[in-house]
């Protein structure tokens, strides 16, 4: 069963919350982070992307970058930009994007649960990305990146959280530059805190990593590296838990540089063996599973996988698997999507226009739009012990860094 705990968050003064809050460190490169933080000395990017305060030619994975992050977080605390909660609390985090609301519980989840597979995974991690977060956590003593967990919704938990929202004022409530609303409540009542802990312990058998596999793995490895020197806080890591009925998974699309030596006509002929192909007069956002959009030479097509061309196991039924098995591997010669430089991935938040742009520019030869993975598919894969192909899910909206941080050294 799921073991969660309240924690003493490091968080900004209310009047500075909007300026402190920053987009997640892993959705920005260094150049974008520099531009976003210009003129804002309160931006949490000074901590999560601390290379922005160092020379441009600095290796972003070198120790001086992590040391600068430590220096900056200490300065934020000394200047009372950030302060530590007096008592261990739970936090409610509501996001609204395009009129759609979702609410999660921010808590410290158990590293033991992660290691014992009570927290389920569905992706492989990359060592270099893990090492970056290990170095950042170990140097700063702070888990600044939130791990997005999902769980099968429970009516008692839903009701308790909604009641707290209805009867208490939030500590933060602002709309970010991207028009996403962020609202946070602090649960301070000891009885409510105990009830939440008990409900997860008795009603939620497992949770699932939706986004943040590298952050979770890094927290576990830092705890292990600390060994006997690890304090109790290192036994947990920063998470926000969302009920499954509130989650929104977007499409994660593909663009490919060339047709593997094929002419457009030959390429279409090969696809016809596995798909019915129809020309479309507008960009194709697939209406159902096993349907794909394809943009080639200024023309959109609708591809529908022929019955019997896929398997019904948790991995085989995924559209990312179908596309790989029927197109990317046998036709375009892309064997490993994680390492092949001929393929790139475009999150659904960028829209289908981004696919057209990449192809029309001549950078890419063909683009594929996919139907989003469902939350049930994610659960089925994690429960089966399998992992999804790379870049299968894109969750929106994103949690902001800096609003709630978990310290492991004090």
C-alpha positions as CSV (number, residue, x, y, z in Angstrom):
1,X,0.0,0.0,0.0
2,X,1.1,3.6,-0.7
3,X,3.1,5.2,2.1
4,X,3.1,9.0,2.0
5,X,4.1,11.6,4.6
6,X,3.6,15.3,5.2
7,X,6.7,17.4,5.0
8,X,8.1,20.9,5.8
9,X,8.2,22.5,2.4
10,X,10.6,25.2,1.4
11,X,8.4,27.7,-0.3
12,X,8.3,31.3,-1.4
13,X,6.7,34.2,0.4
14,X,3.2,34.6,-1.1
15,X,3.8,38.0,-2.7
16,X,6.8,36.5,-4.6
17,X,5.3,33.1,-5.6
18,X,4.5,34.1,-9.2
19,X,8.1,35.4,-9.8
20,X,9.7,32.4,-8.1
21,X,7.7,29.8,-9.9
22,X,9.4,28.5,-13.0
23,X,8.8,25.9,-15.7
24,X,10.4,22.5,-15.0
25,X,14.1,22.4,-15.4
26,X,13.9,19.6,-18.0
27,X,11.6,21.4,-20.5
28,X,14.1,24.3,-21.0
29,X,17.6,24.3,-22.4
30,X,20.2,26.7,-21.0
31,X,19.5,29.4,-23.6
32,X,15.8,29.3,-23.0
33,X,16.3,29.4,-19.2
34,X,18.6,32.5,-19.5
35,X,16.0,34.3,-21.6
36,X,13.1,33.3,-19.3
37,X,14.9,34.5,-16.2
38,X,16.1,37.9,-17.6
39,X,15.1,40.7,-15.2
40,X,13.8,38.3,-12.6
41,X,16.2,37.7,-9.7
42,X,13.6,35.7,-7.9
43,X,13.2,33.0,-10.7
44,X,13.8,29.5,-9.4
45,X,15.7,28.9,-12.6
46,X,18.7,30.4,-10.7
47,X,18.6,27.2,-8.7
48,X,17.4,24.5,-11.1
49,X,19.3,25.9,-14.1
50,X,22.1,27.7,-12.3
51,X,24.4,27.7,-15.3
52,X,22.4,30.9,-16.3
53,X,24.5,32.7,-13.7
54,X,27.8,31.4,-15.0
55,X,29.8,31.9,-18.2
56,X,28.1,30.7,-21.4
57,X,30.9,28.2,-22.1
58,X,30.5,26.4,-18.7
59,X,29.9,22.7,-18.9
60,X,26.3,22.5,-17.5
61,X,27.1,19.2,-15.8
62,X,30.3,20.4,-14.1
63,X,30.5,20.7,-10.3
64,X,30.7,24.5,-10.4
65,X,27.1,24.5,-11.7
66,X,25.8,22.4,-8.8
67,X,27.8,24.6,-6.4
68,X,26.2,27.7,-7.8
69,X,22.8,26.1,-7.3
70,X,23.6,25.5,-3.7
71,X,24.9,29.1,-3.3
72,X,21.7,30.4,-4.9
73,X,19.3,28.4,-2.8
74,X,21.1,29.4,0.3
75,X,20.9,33.1,-0.8
76,X,17.2,32.7,-1.5
77,X,16.7,31.4,2.1
78,X,18.9,34.1,3.7
79,X,17.0,36.8,1.9
80,X,13.7,35.3,2.9
81,X,12.6,34.8,-0.7
82,X,12.1,31.2,0.4
83,X,11.2,30.0,3.9
84,X,10.8,26.6,5.6
85,X,7.4,25.5,6.9
86,X,7.2,25.3,10.7
87,X,5.5,21.9,10.7
88,X,5.1,19.0,8.3
89,X,2.0,19.6,6.1
90,X,0.3,18.2,3.0
91,X,-0.3,20.6,0.1
92,X,-3.1,20.8,-2.4
93,X,-2.0,21.9,-5.9
94,X,-4.7,22.9,-8.5
95,X,-3.9,23.7,-12.1
96,X,-6.3,25.1,-14.7
97,X,-5.4,25.0,-18.4
98,X,-7.9,26.1,-21.1
99,X,-10.7,25.9,-18.6
100,X,-9.9,22.4,-17.5
101,X,-9.0,21.8,-13.8
102,X,-7.0,19.1,-12.1
103,X,-6.1,18.8,-8.4
104,X,-3.2,16.9,-6.8
105,X,-1.9,16.2,-3.4
106,X,1.7,17.2,-2.8
107,X,3.4,14.8,-0.4
108,X,6.7,13.1,0.4
109,X,6.5,9.6,-1.0
110,X,8.5,6.7,0.3
111,X,11.8,5.7,-1.4
112,X,11.2,2.2,-0.1
113,X,7.9,2.2,-2.0
114,X,9.9,3.1,-5.2
115,X,12.4,0.4,-4.6
116,X,9.8,-2.2,-3.8
117,X,7.7,-1.4,-6.9
118,X,4.7,-0.1,-4.9
119,X,5.4,3.0,-7.0
120,X,5.2,1.6,-10.5
121,X,7.4,2.7,-13.4
122,X,6.8,2.6,-17.2
123,X,9.9,4.0,-18.6
124,X,13.7,3.3,-18.7
125,X,15.9,6.0,-17.3
126,X,19.1,7.3,-18.9
127,X,22.2,7.3,-16.8
128,X,23.4,10.8,-17.8
129,X,20.0,12.4,-16.9
130,X,20.0,10.5,-13.6
131,X,23.5,11.6,-12.7
132,X,22.6,15.3,-13.3
133,X,19.8,15.1,-10.7
134,X,21.9,13.0,-8.3
135,X,24.6,15.7,-8.4
136,X,22.0,18.5,-8.0
137,X,20.3,16.9,-5.0
138,X,23.5,15.8,-3.3
139,X,25.0,19.2,-3.6
140,X,22.0,21.4,-2.7
141,X,20.3,19.0,-0.3
142,X,17.1,19.8,-2.1
143,X,14.7,17.9,-4.2
144,X,13.5,20.7,-6.4
145,X,11.9,18.6,-9.1
146,X,8.4,17.2,-8.5
147,X,7.6,13.6,-9.4
148,X,4.1,13.4,-10.9
149,X,2.3,10.3,-9.6
150,X,-1.1,8.9,-10.6
151,X,-3.4,6.7,-8.6
152,X,-6.8,5.1,-9.2
153,X,-9.1,7.7,-7.8
154,X,-10.8,7.2,-4.4
155,X,-14.0,9.0,-3.5
156,X,-13.0,9.5,0.2
157,X,-9.7,11.1,-0.8
158,X,-11.5,13.2,-3.5
159,X,-14.1,14.4,-1.0
160,X,-11.6,15.3,1.7
161,X,-9.4,17.3,-0.7
162,X,-12.4,19.2,-2.2
163,X,-13.8,20.0,1.3
164,X,-10.5,21.5,2.3
165,X,-10.4,23.6,-0.9
166,X,-14.0,24.8,-0.2
167,X,-13.4,25.8,3.4
168,X,-9.9,27.3,3.3
169,X,-8.1,30.1,1.5
170,X,-5.1,29.2,-0.7
171,X,-1.6,30.5,0.0
172,X,-0.8,30.9,-3.6
173,X,-3.2,31.8,-6.5
174,X,-1.8,33.2,-9.7
175,X,-1.9,32.8,-13.5
176,X,1.5,32.3,-15.1
177,X,2.7,33.8,-18.4
178,X,1.4,30.8,-20.3
179,X,-2.1,31.4,-19.0
180,X,-2.1,28.3,-16.7
181,X,-3.6,29.0,-13.3
182,X,-1.7,27.7,-10.2
183,X,-3.4,27.5,-6.8
184,X,-2.0,25.9,-3.6
185,X,-3.6,25.3,-0.2
186,X,-1.7,24.1,2.9
187,X,-3.2,21.4,5.0
188,X,-2.2,22.1,8.5
189,X,-4.8,20.2,10.6
190,X,-3.3,17.2,12.3
191,X,-6.5,15.2,12.1
192,X,-6.9,15.7,8.4
193,X,-3.2,15.0,7.8
194,X,-3.5,11.7,9.7
195,X,-6.7,10.8,7.8
196,X,-5.0,11.4,4.4
197,X,-2.0,9.3,5.4
198,X,-4.3,6.5,6.6
199,X,-6.4,6.6,3.4
200,X,-3.4,6.2,1.1
201,X,-2.0,3.4,3.4
202,X,-5.3,1.5,3.3
203,X,-7.1,2.4,0.1
204,X,-4.3,3.0,-2.5
205,X,-2.4,-0.2,-3.3
206,X,0.1,1.4,-5.6
207,X,0.9,4.7,-7.4
208,X,2.3,5.2,-10.9
209,X,5.0,7.5,-12.1
210,X,3.4,9.6,-14.8
211,X,6.2,12.0,-15.2
212,X,9.6,12.2,-13.4
213,X,11.2,8.8,-13.7
214,X,14.7,10.3,-13.5
215,X,13.9,12.5,-10.5
216,X,12.5,9.5,-8.6
217,X,15.5,7.3,-9.5
218,X,17.9,10.0,-8.5
219,X,16.3,10.5,-5.1
220,X,16.7,6.7,-4.4
221,X,20.3,6.7,-5.5
222,X,21.2,9.7,-3.4
223,X,19.6,8.0,-0.3
224,X,21.7,4.9,-1.0
225,X,24.9,6.9,-1.5
226,X,24.4,8.7,1.8
227,X,24.1,5.4,3.6
228,X,24.2,5.7,7.4
229,X,24.6,9.5,7.0
230,X,21.1,9.8,5.5
231,X,18.7,11.7,7.6
232,X,15.0,10.7,7.7
233,X,14.0,13.2,5.1
234,X,16.1,11.3,2.5
235,X,13.8,8.4,2.9
236,X,11.2,10.3,1.0
237,X,11.0,12.3,-2.3
238,X,8.9,15.2,-3.5
239,X,5.7,14.0,-5.3
240,X,2.3,15.3,-6.4
241,X,-0.3,12.6,-6.6
242,X,-3.2,13.0,-9.0
243,X,-6.3,10.8,-9.2
244,X,-6.6,9.1,-12.5
245,X,-10.0,10.6,-13.4
246,X,-8.4,14.1,-13.5
247,X,-5.3,13.4,-15.6
248,X,-4.9,14.7,-19.2
249,X,-2.4,12.9,-21.4
250,X,-1.5,14.6,-24.7
251,X,-0.2,13.1,-27.9
252,X,3.5,12.7,-28.4
253,X,4.3,12.8,-32.1
254,X,7.2,11.9,-34.3
255,X,9.1,13.5,-37.2
256,X,11.7,11.7,-39.3
257,X,14.5,13.3,-41.4
258,X,14.3,11.1,-44.5
259,X,12.4,8.3,-46.2
260,X,15.3,5.8,-46.0
261,X,16.0,6.1,-49.7
262,X,12.4,5.6,-50.9
263,X,10.5,7.9,-53.2
264,X,7.2,9.2,-51.8
265,X,5.3,6.8,-54.1
266,X,7.2,3.8,-53.0
267,X,6.9,4.9,-49.3
268,X,3.1,5.1,-49.6
269,X,3.0,1.7,-51.4
270,X,4.8,0.1,-48.5
271,X,2.5,1.7,-45.9
272,X,-0.5,0.4,-47.8
273,X,0.4,-3.2,-46.8
274,X,-0.4,-2.4,-43.2
275,X,-2.8,0.7,-43.3
276,X,-5.7,2.0,-45.2
277,X,-4.6,5.4,-46.4
278,X,-6.9,8.4,-47.1
279,X,-5.9,11.9,-48.2
280,X,-7.1,14.6,-45.7
281,X,-7.9,18.3,-46.4
282,X,-6.8,19.4,-42.9
283,X,-4.3,18.4,-40.2
284,X,-5.1,15.0,-38.8
285,X,-5.5,14.6,-35.0
286,X,-6.4,10.9,-34.8
287,X,-9.9,10.4,-33.5
288,X,-9.3,6.9,-32.1
289,X,-6.6,4.4,-31.2
290,X,-4.8,2.7,-34.1
291,X,-5.4,5.7,-36.3
292,X,-2.5,8.0,-37.3
293,X,-2.1,11.3,-39.1
294,X,0.8,11.6,-41.5
295,X,2.2,14.8,-43.1
296,X,4.2,14.2,-46.3
297,X,5.2,16.6,-49.0
298,X,2.6,19.3,-48.0
299,X,-0.2,16.7,-47.8
300,X,-2.0,15.2,-44.7
301,X,-3.1,11.6,-44.7
302,X,-5.1,9.5,-42.4
303,X,-3.6,6.1,-41.7
304,X,-5.7,3.4,-40.1
305,X,-3.9,0.2,-39.0
306,X,-5.4,-2.9,-40.6
307,X,-7.1,-5.4,-38.2
308,X,-4.7,-8.1,-37.1
309,X,-1.6,-5.9,-37.7
310,X,-0.9,-5.5,-34.0
311,X,-0.9,-7.7,-30.9
312,X,-3.2,-7.2,-27.9
313,X,-0.6,-7.4,-25.1
314,X,-0.1,-4.2,-23.1
315,X,2.9,-3.1,-25.2
316,X,1.8,-4.4,-28.6
317,X,-1.5,-2.6,-28.5
318,X,0.1,0.8,-28.1
319,X,0.0,3.1,-31.1
320,X,3.7,4.1,-30.5
321,X,4.5,0.3,-30.8
322,X,2.3,-0.1,-33.9
323,X,4.0,2.8,-35.6
324,X,7.4,1.4,-34.7
325,X,6.6,-2.1,-35.8
326,X,4.9,-1.3,-39.0
327,X,6.6,1.9,-40.2
328,X,9.6,3.2,-38.3
329,X,11.6,-0.1,-38.1
330,X,10.7,-2.1,-41.3
331,X,10.1,0.8,-43.7
332,X,12.2,3.7,-42.4
333,X,15.0,1.7,-40.8
334,X,14.8,3.2,-37.4
335,X,15.7,0.4,-34.9
336,X,16.2,2.3,-31.7
337,X,14.2,5.5,-31.2
338,X,16.3,6.5,-28.1
339,X,19.5,6.7,-30.1
340,X,18.7,7.2,-33.8
341,X,19.4,10.8,-34.8
342,X,17.0,10.6,-37.7
343,X,13.9,10.8,-35.5
344,X,12.7,13.5,-33.2
345,X,9.7,13.9,-30.9
346,X,7.2,16.7,-30.7
347,X,5.0,17.1,-27.6
348,X,1.3,17.6,-28.3
349,X,1.4,21.0,-26.5
350,X,3.1,22.4,-29.6
351,X,0.2,21.5,-31.9
352,X,0.0,19.9,-35.3
353,X,1.3,23.1,-36.8
354,X,4.7,22.3,-35.4
355,X,4.7,19.1,-37.4
356,X,3.9,21.0,-40.6
357,X,6.6,23.5,-39.8
358,X,9.3,20.9,-39.3
359,X,8.5,19.2,-42.6
360,X,7.9,22.4,-44.7
361,X,11.2,23.7,-43.6
362,X,13.0,20.7,-45.2
363,X,14.4,19.7,-41.8
364,X,12.2,16.6,-41.8
365,X,10.7,14.5,-44.5
366,X,7.6,13.1,-42.8
367,X,5.6,13.6,-39.6
368,X,3.2,11.3,-37.7
369,X,0.5,12.4,-35.3
370,X,-0.6,9.9,-32.7
371,X,-3.6,9.4,-30.5
372,X,-2.7,9.9,-26.9
373,X,-1.9,6.9,-24.7
374,X,-4.8,6.4,-22.2
375,X,-4.3,6.4,-18.5
376,X,-5.6,2.8,-18.4
377,X,-2.9,1.7,-20.9
378,X,-0.3,3.3,-18.7
379,X,-1.6,1.4,-15.7
380,X,-1.8,-1.9,-17.6
381,X,1.9,-1.6,-18.8
382,X,3.2,-0.6,-15.3
383,X,1.2,-3.4,-13.7
384,X,2.6,-5.9,-16.2
385,X,6.2,-4.9,-15.3
386,X,6.8,-3.7,-18.9
387,X,8.1,-0.4,-20.0
388,X,6.7,1.9,-22.8
389,X,8.6,2.8,-25.9
390,X,10.5,6.1,-25.4
391,X,8.5,9.4,-25.6
392,X,5.1,7.8,-25.3
393,X,3.3,10.2,-22.9
394,X,3.1,14.0,-22.6
395,X,1.3,15.3,-19.6
396,X,-0.1,18.8,-19.4
397,X,-0.3,21.1,-17.6
398,X,3.2,21.0,-15.9
399,X,3.8,21.6,-12.2
400,X,5.9,24.7,-11.6
401,X,9.3,24.3,-9.9
402,X,10.0,26.4,-6.8
403,X,6.6,26.6,-5.2
404,X,7.3,23.5,-3.0
405,X,10.7,22.0,-2.4
406,X,11.7,19.1,-0.2
407,X,14.9,19.4,1.8
408,X,16.8,16.2,2.7
409,X,19.6,17.5,4.9
410,X,17.7,19.3,7.6
